[in-house]
Amino acid sequence: MAVVLLAASTSMFAADAGAGKDVYLKKCKACHAEDGHGNEGMAKALKTTITPLDSDAVQSKSDADLKTTITEGKGKMKPVTGLSDAEIANVIAYVRGFKKK
């Protein structure tokens, strides 16, 4: 008899950063800019700062924390709606690609 153990937080399929880019460009780019450093005009209009996505403050967050920020919003960032769990995972994979090297 074989026993298979799967971690509850892992998916059977890896997230797709390429697909995440498409979602990011449609849903996130307006505020976070294409390069992830933040749209200064949007930040000024909202009277806030937008933390660069390659920063330690963002990259040190767990995937679960990033998912919460995406789905519930944070500060002046409103929740992003209309995304499936797979799309959220893909966006997170794409954002991980901004990590400083």
N, C-alpha and C positions, 0 to 999 in steps of 0.2 A: 504494500500500500504506500503510495507516494503522498507526501504532504507538501502543499504549496502555500507559502506565506507571502502576502502582499501587504506592504505598508499602506495604511489607510489614506495617507496624503499623496500617494503617487498615482499617476494615471497609467493606463495601459499603453497610451500613446504619448510620445514626446511632443512637447509644444513646438509649434512651427513659427520661428522668428520671421520668416519671409511673409507668411500670412499675417503675422502680427503687425508688420510694417504697413500693410494695406489698411488694416483697421486703425492703426495709429495715425496715418495720414488723413483718414476720414474723421476720426473722433477726437484726436488729441493735439494735432498740429497747430490748430488755431491759437491755443494758449501756450503750448510747450515748444513750439517751433519745430521745424523739420530736423534740426540738429539736437534737439532736446535741451537747449540752453535757455529756453523761455522766450516768448514774444514780448519784447519790451513795451510795445504799444498796448498790448492787452493788459500787462501788469500795471501800467500807468493808469489805464482806464478803470481797472478794478481797485486801484490804490492798494496794491499788494506787491509782493515779490514772488517770483516763480523760481523755485529751487531747481538748479540744473539736474537733469536726470542722470548725469554721469557722476554726481557728487556722492561722497561717502554717506551723506544723510539719506539719500534715496537708495543707493546700492546696498547699504547695510541692512535694509529692511528685508524681512522674510517675504516670500511670495504671498503668503497669507495676508501680511500687512499691506502689501501693494494691492492685492485684490480688494481688501476692505476700502482702501483709499479710492480705488476706481469705482466701486459699487456704491459707496456711501458718501463719497466726497470728503473734503478736509478743508477747513478754513473757508476761503471764498470759492474753492473748487466745488462745483456741483457734481453730484453722482453722474456717471456715464451710464446711460440707459440703453436698452435694446441689444446688449451683448450676451452671447451665450457663454457658458463656462469655458468652452474651448477657445472662443475668441479672446476672452480675458487672459487665459493662459498664454496664448500666442502673443498678445500685447506685452505681457510681462517678460516673455522670452526676448522680444525685440528690445524692450527697455534695458534688459540685462546687457545687451550688446553695446550700450552707450558707456559701459564701465570704463573708467580711465585705465589705460594700460601702463 
